[in-house]
């Protein structure tokens, strides 16, 4: 059976919901997050704001400098979660297996619905289903989505990011090796900054370099080497995971003496953020929600969390969001017995490279 995989990615989801609900915001640089006059961060940004370099987890003050005319509004997470549930109900195509990987992103396996004489013919059978799904979401929710179609998750995810917003891209199986060659090595699932640097030192900067590399990649990136080589040729046999188990990574510190000393607490958060970031990169996954946990001297325990639209992995971003939560909620009002930091909303890195669009002829 030939595999037919969709990757569905809502376009600038949080900002698009706000622009839909308030038409006066359409076409304007919208920044969802804390006001720039406060010590806060960006939760999401519209495409108009992204053109200025605004991104999730960035300090709002920096976003204001980059985009002076940006319109800042507070996030409405309950609204976004409710919208996500409505969209995923529409996504539930009969016979398709679904893996929701974030609030605005999902994989669909339509292999059982699209079977033809060869892989590319099967992919072409999926085009009207993708068009119908995009129209269904637009009509019911007044929101656009981008869909990528390919024979595996790696390629489908890359495809969905082409021609955003409102894109529809199919990667022919026979073309996958050719189109991967000019792309940056960073576009491959699981290649973060550390792995990229190790590969760059060996002269591997593009996927063409990876495909042509004669040596053993395990000497450069350890056990990830054989998998990386397969990814470089567009081969990916990962199955969809339909499980709904909540996954998270966290770190906690119990102090020898209760403390509200800011330098001590900041140092603690930095260490925890570094630990969590290292685990995310080792597992080659990203996070979208950061949570802090506090326990006071009387054992009263509080947790607070903050969700961004674009996935994060860097320790600096995790630390910044944690500090934002502590400041926003004024949680360090008395000495702490315990301080914890965690991330959830785990998923795969989002590729940002170009692939073949539907109007591009096959080679």
C-alpha positions as CSV (number, residue, x, y, z in Angstrom):
1,X,0.0,0.0,0.0
2,X,1.3,3.5,-0.9
3,X,1.3,6.0,1.9
4,X,-0.6,9.3,1.5
5,X,0.1,11.7,4.3
6,X,-1.4,15.2,4.9
7,X,0.1,17.8,7.1
8,X,-2.4,20.5,8.1
9,X,-1.1,23.7,9.6
10,X,-3.5,26.6,10.4
11,X,-2.2,30.0,9.2
12,X,-1.0,32.3,12.0
13,X,-3.6,30.7,14.1
14,X,-4.0,33.0,17.2
15,X,-3.6,36.2,15.2
16,X,-6.0,34.9,12.5
17,X,-8.7,34.1,15.1
18,X,-8.3,37.7,16.4
19,X,-8.5,39.2,12.9
20,X,-11.6,37.1,12.1
21,X,-13.3,38.2,15.3
22,X,-12.3,41.8,14.9
23,X,-12.3,42.7,11.2
24,X,-10.7,46.1,11.9
25,X,-7.5,44.2,12.6
26,X,-7.3,42.5,9.2
27,X,-4.2,43.4,7.2
28,X,-2.6,45.0,10.1
29,X,0.6,44.0,12.1
30,X,-1.1,42.2,15.0
31,X,1.0,41.0,18.0
32,X,-0.7,38.7,20.5
33,X,1.0,39.0,23.8
34,X,1.8,41.4,26.6
35,X,1.9,45.1,26.0
36,X,5.3,46.5,25.2
37,X,5.2,48.8,28.2
38,X,5.2,45.7,30.5
39,X,7.8,43.0,31.1
40,X,6.1,40.5,28.9
41,X,6.6,38.4,25.7
42,X,5.0,37.7,22.3
43,X,2.6,34.8,22.1
44,X,2.0,35.0,18.4
45,X,2.2,37.4,15.5
46,X,0.3,37.9,12.2
47,X,2.0,37.6,8.9
48,X,2.1,41.4,8.6
49,X,4.0,41.6,11.9
50,X,6.3,38.7,11.0
51,X,7.6,40.6,8.1
52,X,9.3,42.9,10.6
53,X,11.0,39.9,12.4
54,X,8.5,39.6,15.2
55,X,8.3,36.0,16.6
56,X,6.9,34.0,19.5
57,X,8.7,34.2,22.9
58,X,10.3,37.5,21.9
59,X,10.2,40.2,24.5
60,X,7.3,42.6,23.7
61,X,9.6,45.6,24.0
62,X,11.8,44.1,21.3
63,X,8.8,43.4,19.1
64,X,7.7,47.1,19.5
65,X,11.1,48.3,18.3
66,X,11.1,46.0,15.3
67,X,7.4,46.8,14.5
68,X,6.6,50.3,15.8
69,X,3.1,50.2,14.3
70,X,2.3,46.8,15.7
71,X,-1.0,46.4,17.5
72,X,-0.7,44.5,20.7
73,X,-3.6,42.5,22.2
74,X,-3.8,40.0,25.1
75,X,-4.1,36.3,24.2
76,X,-7.4,34.5,24.7
77,X,-6.2,30.9,25.1
78,X,-9.6,29.5,26.0
79,X,-10.9,30.9,22.7
80,X,-8.0,29.4,20.7
81,X,-8.5,26.0,22.4
82,X,-12.2,26.0,21.6
83,X,-11.5,27.0,18.0
84,X,-9.0,24.1,17.7
85,X,-11.6,21.6,18.9
86,X,-14.0,22.8,16.2
87,X,-11.3,22.6,13.5
88,X,-10.2,19.1,14.5
89,X,-13.8,18.0,14.3
90,X,-13.9,19.2,10.7
91,X,-10.6,17.5,10.0
92,X,-11.9,14.1,11.0
93,X,-12.3,12.7,7.4
94,X,-13.9,9.3,7.4
95,X,-11.3,6.6,7.3
96,X,-8.3,8.9,8.0
97,X,-6.1,8.4,11.0
98,X,-5.3,11.7,12.7
99,X,-2.4,12.7,14.8
100,X,-2.9,16.2,16.4
101,X,0.6,17.5,17.2
102,X,-0.4,21.0,18.5
103,X,-3.3,23.3,18.9
104,X,-3.2,24.2,15.2
105,X,-1.4,21.4,13.5
106,X,-2.2,17.7,12.6
107,X,-1.2,14.8,10.4
108,X,-3.7,12.7,8.5
109,X,-3.0,9.3,7.0
110,X,-5.3,8.9,3.9
111,X,-3.6,5.8,2.6
112,X,-6.7,3.7,2.8
113,X,-8.7,6.3,0.8
114,X,-6.2,7.0,-2.0
115,X,-4.7,4.0,-3.7
116,X,-3.8,4.0,-7.4
117,X,-1.3,2.2,-9.7
118,X,1.7,4.0,-8.2
119,X,2.7,6.4,-5.3
120,X,2.4,9.6,-7.3
121,X,-1.0,8.7,-8.7
122,X,-2.2,7.9,-5.2
123,X,-1.0,11.4,-4.1
124,X,-2.8,13.0,-6.9
125,X,-6.0,11.3,-5.8
126,X,-5.6,13.1,-2.5
127,X,-5.7,16.6,-4.1
128,X,-9.5,17.0,-4.2
129,X,-9.8,15.8,-0.6
130,X,-7.3,18.4,0.5
131,X,-9.1,21.1,-1.5
132,X,-12.4,20.1,0.0
133,X,-11.0,20.1,3.5
134,X,-9.5,23.6,3.1
135,X,-12.8,24.9,1.8
136,X,-14.7,23.2,4.6
137,X,-12.6,24.9,7.3
138,X,-12.8,28.3,5.5
139,X,-16.6,28.1,5.2
140,X,-17.2,26.9,8.7
141,X,-14.6,28.8,10.7
142,X,-13.6,31.6,8.3
143,X,-9.9,30.6,8.7
144,X,-7.3,29.5,6.2
145,X,-5.1,26.5,6.4
146,X,-2.1,25.2,4.5
147,X,-1.8,21.5,3.6
148,X,1.1,19.5,2.4
149,X,0.7,16.1,0.7
150,X,3.5,13.5,0.5
151,X,4.3,9.9,1.2
152,X,5.7,10.5,4.7
153,X,5.6,12.9,7.6
154,X,8.9,14.5,6.9
155,X,8.0,15.6,3.4
156,X,4.4,16.5,4.2
157,X,5.5,18.9,6.9
158,X,7.9,20.6,4.6
159,X,5.2,20.8,2.0
160,X,2.6,22.5,4.2
161,X,5.0,25.4,4.9
162,X,5.3,26.3,1.2
163,X,3.3,29.2,-0.1
164,X,1.8,30.0,3.3
165,X,-0.8,31.3,3.9
166,X,-3.5,29.2,2.3
167,X,-1.1,26.9,0.5
168,X,-1.7,23.5,-1.0
169,X,1.5,21.6,-2.0
170,X,2.1,18.1,-3.2
171,X,5.6,16.6,-3.3
172,X,5.8,13.9,-6.0
173,X,7.6,10.8,-4.8
174,X,9.8,10.7,-7.8
175,X,11.0,14.3,-7.2
176,X,11.8,14.1,-3.5
177,X,15.6,13.6,-3.8
178,X,16.0,16.3,-6.3
179,X,14.1,19.0,-4.4
180,X,15.8,18.2,-1.1
181,X,19.3,18.8,-2.6
182,X,19.4,22.7,-2.5
183,X,17.8,23.0,1.0
184,X,19.6,23.9,4.1
185,X,20.5,20.9,6.4
186,X,18.5,22.7,9.1
187,X,15.3,21.9,7.2
188,X,15.5,18.2,8.2
189,X,13.4,17.1,11.1
190,X,15.6,16.7,14.2
191,X,18.5,19.0,13.1
192,X,18.8,21.7,15.7
193,X,21.6,24.3,16.2
194,X,24.0,21.9,17.8
195,X,23.6,19.2,15.2
196,X,23.8,21.8,12.4
197,X,27.1,23.2,13.8
198,X,28.6,19.7,13.9
199,X,27.6,19.0,10.3
200,X,28.8,22.4,9.2
201,X,32.2,21.7,10.6
202,X,32.4,18.7,8.4
203,X,31.4,20.7,5.3
204,X,27.8,19.7,5.3
205,X,25.6,22.8,4.9
206,X,22.9,21.6,2.4
207,X,21.1,18.4,2.0
208,X,23.0,17.8,-1.2
209,X,26.2,17.8,0.9
210,X,24.5,15.3,3.2
211,X,23.4,13.0,0.3
212,X,27.0,13.1,-1.2
213,X,28.9,12.7,2.1
214,X,31.0,9.6,1.9
215,X,31.8,9.2,5.5
216,X,30.0,7.6,8.5
217,X,27.7,10.3,9.9
218,X,27.8,8.6,13.3
219,X,31.2,10.1,13.8
220,X,29.5,13.5,13.6
221,X,26.1,13.1,15.2
222,X,26.2,9.7,16.9
223,X,23.3,7.3,16.6
224,X,21.2,9.9,14.7
225,X,23.5,9.4,11.7
226,X,21.8,6.6,9.9
227,X,18.3,8.2,10.4
228,X,19.7,11.6,9.2
229,X,21.0,9.9,6.1
230,X,17.6,8.4,5.3
231,X,15.9,11.8,6.0
232,X,18.4,13.4,3.6
233,X,16.9,11.2,0.8
234,X,13.3,11.9,1.8
235,X,12.8,8.5,3.5
236,X,10.8,8.5,6.6
237,X,8.9,5.4,7.9
238,X,7.5,7.0,11.1
239,X,3.9,6.1,11.7
240,X,1.2,8.5,12.9
241,X,0.6,8.4,16.6
242,X,-3.1,8.7,17.4
243,X,-2.5,8.5,21.2
244,X,-3.8,11.4,23.3
245,X,-1.3,11.0,26.3
246,X,-0.2,14.3,27.6
247,X,3.6,14.6,27.4
248,X,5.8,17.0,29.2
249,X,9.4,17.6,30.4
250,X,10.1,19.3,33.7
251,X,12.7,20.1,36.3
252,X,12.2,21.0,40.0
253,X,14.5,22.3,42.8
254,X,13.8,22.1,46.5
255,X,15.9,24.7,48.3
256,X,17.8,23.8,51.5
257,X,16.4,27.1,52.9
258,X,13.3,28.9,51.8
259,X,14.3,31.9,49.7
260,X,12.9,34.8,47.7
261,X,16.3,36.0,46.7
262,X,16.0,37.0,43.0
263,X,19.5,36.1,41.8
264,X,19.2,32.6,43.4
265,X,15.8,32.1,41.8
266,X,16.9,33.4,38.4
267,X,20.0,31.1,38.5
268,X,17.7,28.2,39.4
269,X,15.4,28.9,36.4
270,X,18.4,29.2,34.0
271,X,19.7,25.8,35.1
272,X,16.3,24.3,34.7
273,X,15.7,25.9,31.3
274,X,19.1,24.6,30.1
275,X,18.3,21.1,31.3
276,X,14.9,21.1,29.6
277,X,16.3,22.6,26.4
278,X,18.9,19.9,26.3
279,X,16.3,17.2,26.6
280,X,14.1,18.7,23.9
281,X,17.0,18.8,21.5
282,X,18.1,15.3,22.4
283,X,14.6,14.0,21.7
284,X,14.4,16.3,18.6
285,X,11.1,17.8,19.7
286,X,9.8,21.3,20.4
287,X,7.4,22.7,23.1
288,X,4.7,25.3,23.0
289,X,3.7,25.7,26.6
290,X,5.9,26.7,29.5
291,X,4.8,26.1,33.1
292,X,6.2,27.3,36.5
293,X,5.5,25.6,39.8
294,X,6.0,27.1,43.2
295,X,5.7,25.8,46.7
296,X,5.8,28.2,49.7
297,X,6.9,27.6,53.2
298,X,3.4,26.4,54.3
299,X,3.4,23.9,51.4
300,X,0.9,25.9,49.4
301,X,1.6,25.0,45.7
302,X,0.8,27.0,42.6
303,X,1.3,26.4,38.9
304,X,1.0,28.9,36.1
305,X,1.5,28.4,32.3
306,X,1.9,30.3,29.1
307,X,1.5,29.1,25.6
308,X,3.1,30.5,22.4
309,X,2.0,29.8,18.9
310,X,5.4,29.0,17.4
311,X,7.3,26.0,19.0
312,X,10.4,26.7,21.0
313,X,13.5,24.7,22.0
314,X,16.0,27.3,23.1
315,X,16.9,27.7,26.8
316,X,16.7,31.5,26.5
317,X,13.1,31.4,25.3
318,X,12.1,28.9,28.0
319,X,13.8,31.0,30.7
320,X,12.2,34.3,29.3
321,X,8.7,32.8,29.4
322,X,9.3,31.5,33.0
323,X,10.4,34.9,34.2
324,X,7.4,36.5,32.5
325,X,5.0,34.2,34.4
326,X,6.6,34.9,37.7
327,X,6.5,38.7,37.1
328,X,3.0,38.7,35.6
329,X,1.4,36.8,38.4
330,X,3.7,38.3,41.1
331,X,4.3,34.9,42.5
332,X,7.4,35.5,44.5
333,X,5.6,37.4,47.2
334,X,7.2,35.3,50.0
335,X,10.0,32.8,50.3
336,X,9.8,29.7,48.2
337,X,10.5,26.1,49.3
338,X,10.4,24.7,45.8
339,X,10.7,26.1,42.2
340,X,9.9,24.1,39.2
341,X,9.9,24.7,35.4
342,X,8.3,22.5,32.7
343,X,7.2,22.4,29.1
344,X,4.4,20.7,27.3
345,X,2.6,20.8,24.0
346,X,5.5,18.7,22.6
347,X,5.8,18.1,18.9
348,X,8.1,18.1,15.9
349,X,10.1,21.0,14.6
350,X,8.4,23.0,11.8
351,X,10.3,23.0,8.6
352,X,10.8,26.4,6.9
353,X,12.2,25.5,3.5
354,X,10.8,25.6,0.0
355,X,9.3,22.6,-1.8
356,X,7.5,22.0,-5.0
357,X,4.1,23.7,-5.3
358,X,1.2,22.4,-7.3
359,X,1.8,24.7,-10.2
360,X,5.4,23.7,-10.5
361,X,5.9,21.0,-13.2
362,X,7.5,17.7,-12.3
363,X,11.0,17.1,-13.3
